[in-house]
Amino acid sequence: MCFPKGPSAAENKAAAEQRVESELAQQSAAVDRAEAKREDITDALSARESRKGMRGGGKGRRSLYSASTGSGFLSRFR
């Protein structure tokens, strides 16, 4: 009985080329997603800082009293 020995050299070469192309496409897509995510994070952080009106992006000092509403930390736990 004669059984085939497997794929030919040309088939193996074609499969290897397709594998390389696939890996390049996946890598390119991953880079594009990472750049888009980085831009989204930067936009979100800059919008957050501008809403707060703070320059450093930190929490800053907060008073225990809230003059505008009277509902600061101390008034909550009296």
N, C-alpha and C positions, 0 to 999 in steps of 0.2 A: 504494500500500500504506500502510496505517495502522498505525503501531507505537505501543504505549503509551509515555507520556512518563515513567513512573516512579511512585514512591509519591505518594499524595495528601498534602495538607497535614495531614490528620487522622492519617494513618499516621506521618508524620514527627514530629508532636507526641507521639504515643503512644510512639514509639521513644525520643525524647529523655527523656520522663518515666521510662521503664523504665531507661534508662542512668543517670539521676541516682539512682534508688532502688537500683540495683545498686552504684554507687560508695559510697553511704552505708552500705549493708550491709557492704561490704568494709572500709570504714574503721572501722566499729564492731567488726567481728571482729578487725581488727588491733590496736585499742586494748585489747580484752579479752585477747588473747594477750600483749600487752606487759605488762599489769598482772599477769597470772598468772605470767609469767616473772620479773618483778621481785620478786614475793612469794616465789617458789621460791628465787631467789638470796639474798634476805634470810634466809630460813629456813636455807638451807644454810650461810651464813656465820655465823649466830648459833650453829648447832649445832657448827660447826667450832671456834669460839672457846670454847664451853663445854667441849668435849672436851679442848682443850689446857690449859684452866685459866689462860689468860692473858687479861689485860684489854685489852691494846692491839691484839691481833690480829696483831702482828708476830712475827718469829721469836724475838726475845729473845736473850739470851746463852746459849751452849751450851758446856759444858765439853768439853775434849778427852779427859777421863777419864770413864768410866761406872762409878760405884761399884757399882751393883746387878748388872751382868752382866759387868763387866770387858771389855767389847767396845767401848770407845770408839775414837775416831779413832787415838790413839797406839798402842793395842794391835793394831790392824789392820795398821799399816804399820811394824812393828818389824823 
